[in-house]
Amino acid sequence: MDEQNKYNNRSEDDDIMEETDEEMTDSEQEKIEDVHAHPEETAAVQQVAATNTNDKQSKRGWGFIQMIIAGIIGSLLTLGVVTQTDFLVQNEPSSDVQEVGKETSSSKPTKVSTNDMDLSDIIEQSTEAIVGITNFGEQQQSPFQPETGEIEQGTGSGVIYDVTDKEAYIITNHHVIDGANKVSVSLYDGETVEAKLVGTDPLTDTAVIKIKGKYDITPLQFGDSDAVRSGESVIAIGNPLGLELSRTVTQGIISAVDRSINVQTAAGEWELDVIQTDAAINPGNSGGALINSQGELIGINSLKIASNNVEGLGFAIPSNDVESIVKQLRDNGQVERAYLGVGLQDIRTLPSFYMPSLPDDIKAGALVMSVDSSSAAGKAGLQEEDVIVKMNDYEIESDKDVRKFLYKEAEIGDDITLTIYRDNKKETVKLTLTSNLTDEIS
């Protein structure tokens, strides 16, 4: 029943609308049609319709009220959209708002990250001083290669640290140029120049080479490696895996200072003082630069611990050691050190049948394998198969300890006392240390 009433009401309303439309003039009908296109004019059109239908029956008035309600709802919806549109426009930048990255006459650009920009500046200023080094050796004859000639033996890195009007001086590692018949240097602009060896020190894995010519290159300045602290940011620049990846930059921190690690050098086993870093150092980085946040050279990258289970263990020779060494290499071709004049062997590495006769309580020492008769040791009467167990009050357990005493504890001209065992008897030998430099190398 209710559904039928609703149906009847809808039919009556439709009739009212049809009659109303018939009684309106053509101009009034056009205005109603405009309502659909311009909802904001709804109220005015509805007022015209009301004036012309005052004399209609009450049921026709009900239809008119419905039209008014519909018009009001339509007007409210339109206003809502306009309001929202106005809000969005207000949030757009106006013409006088400064755009990001643009500079006005009364403002200066703000650095997003000072450290990042400084780092880029450091890299830009430093990379010209980093060179690639190629070691060429003599190719050996073989059934498959009957002709001899030069062959590339390896590549590494180097750092230009001094430039004169006639030549540029480069620091690298001894192992980078070791055994070379020819050394070639690749500069930042692609130019390749043959280099000459100035001097080398196998014990500290340091070498100096030079290239002739006039070069517009700013050399890297030495920093104070003694002032370096763990946690400081550093970058390493070099040529990992060859010259194709020349001047690769890696970043890290100082992992530790004052490290001493045992290394096997061309001059024998040695305890090398190094700076430890987690900046990536790969084969080919040897001889490259370790640089601090001020753009100063604080180390020469020398080696890393390579293992499937190890990451981020790289080592550099401290700049304070390097600076002292390269000065001597330029002056003398080698580093001047206190010289004993003997060949030594750790007795703990000897076969049992070769062990000299020693007291039961002597378990370590340095066995004298050879003696230079013109040296301080030869003149003092030291003999082969003597076992050195003490130098002054410094305990000697191996040949490495002898070198450590001579190079770090003693100086040229010092008078020292050696405690030795000869034929199972304890003796002392006194001597004066001399220099290892016999001939000056040009």
Sequence and secondary structure as in RCSB ss.txt:
>XXXX:A:sequence
MDEQNKYNNRSEDDDIMEETDEEMTDSEQEKIEDVHAHPEETAAVQQVAATNTNDKQSKRGWGFIQMIIAGIIGS
LLTLGVVTQTDFLVQNEPSSDVQEVGKETSSSKPTKVSTNDMDLSDIIEQSTEAIVGITNFGEQQQSPFQPETGE
IEQGTGSGVIYDVTDKEAYIITNHHVIDGANKVSVSLYDGETVEAKLVGTDPLTDTAVIKIKGKYDITPLQFGDS
DAVRSGESVIAIGNPLGLELSRTVTQGIISAVDRSINVQTAAGEWELDVIQTDAAINPGNSGGALINSQGELIGI
NSLKIASNNVEGLGFAIPSNDVESIVKQLRDNGQVERAYLGVGLQDIRTLPSFYMPSLPDDIKAGALVMSVDSSS
AAGKAGLQEEDVIVKMNDYEIESDKDVRKFLYKEAEIGDDITLTIYRDNKKETVKLTLTSNLTDEIS
>XXXX:A:secstr
 HHHHHHHHHHHHHHHHHHHHHHS HHHHHHHHHHHH GGGHHHHHHHHHHTTTTS HHHHHHHHHHHHHHHHHH
HHHHHHHHHHHHHHHTS  TTS  TT   TT     S HHHHHHHHHHHHHGGGEEEEEEEEEE  BTTB S EE
EEEEEEEEEEEEE SSEEEEEE HHHHTT SEEEEE TTS EEEEEEEEEEGGGTEEEEEEES        B  G
GG  TT EEEEEE TTSGGGTTEEEEEEEEEEEEEEEEEETTEEEEEEEEEE S   TT TT EEE TTS EEEE
EEEE   TT  S EEEEEHHHHHHHHHHHHHHSS   EE  EEEEEGGGS GGG     TT    EEEEEE TTS
HHHHTT  TT EEEEETTEE  SHHHHHHIIIII  TT EEEEEEEETTEEEEEEEE EES  S   
